[in-house]
Amino acid sequence: MEKHQFTSEVERQLRVIFTAIRAGHKPPEMLKHRCEGFMRAGVFMGVVTNVELSDLMEKIHLEVVGMTIQERIAKLKEKWSEESVDYSDFDIPTFERTVR
């Protein structure tokens, strides 16, 4: 298998996964595992290196999602930080809570 042919297929698979992420959906685990396995096979066969795949993944993620992978991770951590959620209402037993 030629390198260009291999990287084109990796790019196609990554675009499917990242398009789902951009749309706000969690991509199916099967797609993620299939892509990861395909990429590992390429490294094993000597078609590409891990660095090349990492750069390709970063490039496709930036094109499709509009931010780097690290920026998206930071944004998700910020969005779901437990410190920003007030759970104090749940300290009151359910039968004593009032609807607000």
Protein Blocks (a to p, Z undefined) as FASTA:
>chain_A
ZZklmmmmmmmmmmmmmmmmmnopacdfklmmmmmmmmmmmmmnomacfklmmmmmmmmm
mmmnopafklmmmmmmmmmgmklpccklmmpcfklpccZZ
